[in-house]
Amino acid sequence: MDPKTRLVIASIPSFTSFTTVLDMPLLSSEETSRSVLFQAQQYIPIPIKEVSVEWFPVEQYEGSQGQRFQKILLVGIPNDVIARYKKIYKDAGLRLVSMELEQFALLRALKSFFSEAPTLLVDIGAQSTDVAVVEKGMVRQVEQTDYSGIYLTQALAKSLDISMFRAEELKRRRGLSAFGADSELSTLLLPFLDVIIQETRHAKDVYERRYGKKIEKLMLVGGGSNLMGIEKYFSSQIGLTLSHHSVFTGFEYPSSLEPAIKGLGNELAIALGLARKYFS
């Protein structure tokens, strides 16, 4: 690409942060900030002074006796993680403009494809899988599991005694749609994919209990979602309608890329969401 710019908008993965939903009385913004910092100490396993804390109002609701309450999405990122990221860009001769959690970049990239209904947004990356719930254009909940695309590749490489490169190639080319002599691929991949699905189902159950609402749709992104046959299998196991998307909507790109645009969109969704942050 040979980019000329030295400016950077960066994302931080969920596995380096702490996220949870807090319930508290409806307070002013200043009182909420103080209360969030106090409650955060119960959920973040390191001293609160070593963490950068942000909070986002999710919704207001009424208690059984008419009291007003609010749900707050708490995000805590260790200061040493932020410092490491800053050092990486500084050493590379780049100027870091801002950083944000990956889920917020994804929300921005896919915003036009969300409806009012609660939607499960599953980002199957290389190192981890993030499961967010988006409702009315807002991130309401974020869960994370260490099972990811790399586990699927490692399973193939180890079982078939082939290189990781070859295993990744097989996974993408044949995936769950393999048949005949290649049907062993599906047998090897499914136990690991089922763990990701189990964690997704858990996140769905937590949300539905917490908010008293049913999740209606499913959206898959990330490089791991390029696995052949994953959309049909994931949707059937979760019992949700799959919502399709194109994160390149509004972007210009060479027509020669069209055959690969869906796969590239899954891999570059976060990056495109970060671009929209800067240019919007």
Phi, psi and omega in degrees: 000326179052057181293145181264338184288152175248004180274144182228131166250120189243154174248154178242128181291153183298329185289353175260003186233175176238127178228141176200168178251128180254143172251130180205162177301153178288117184233173173292167181300316180295316180294322178297317179302315179295317181293321179298315180298322179293313182290331182302329181298337179280340187248341182256118189280018174228159181308134186297335179289346179263011185230140171267120187251133171233152177221151183225126177295134182256306178197162174248148179208167183253134178283178184295337181250021176087004179288151178264129180235169177217150173255134183237131173272115181263131177234122177237127180239122180304138181299327181290331175294314179299318180297320180295318179297316179300320181294321179303311183288323178296315180295334179275001180076026182248157179251115182281120181271315179197163176226152176205164178293144184307321184298328180286327175292318178298317179302317180293321181293327188250009190307319184288350182258357177271143174258187177290335184289146176301132183232134173278123178250107185253116181253102181268097181266191180284317186260338182204165174241127179253137178238111178248153173248125181246130178219132179052041176076015181231146172283120183259337185199145178225127176235159184214143175225147182284347178287133189203190182300326183294329178295321179295317180294317179297323179298317179292315183300316182289314184291324182264358180055053178231170180289159177299323180298313180294321180296319179296320179297315178297317182301315182287324185280323184251312176053221182277354181267007181296149179215170179062230182296337182268002184296341178298333180301313180299319180299323181283327186278325189301318180302323180283322177294325179296329176295317178298318179295320178298318178293324177295318178296322178297315179298321178298313181297318179300315181297314184294326175288319185291319186256349181067029180230153178267133172283135188250336186225164181229137176228130181249134175220183181090157181301328180294339180279000174277358178301127181301127176087357186291325184298312181296316182293313182299313182299317181292324181287325180277334181078033180232151176287134180279129178261123182271159185207167172214102184288351179274001177302124182092354177255147173267141177204156181299140180299336179294342180276350188308316181298335183255005191293325180295312180296319178295324179297320178296322183280330187253010185303316181294316180299319180291326175294323177293322178298319179296328178299317184285321188265355179268000000 
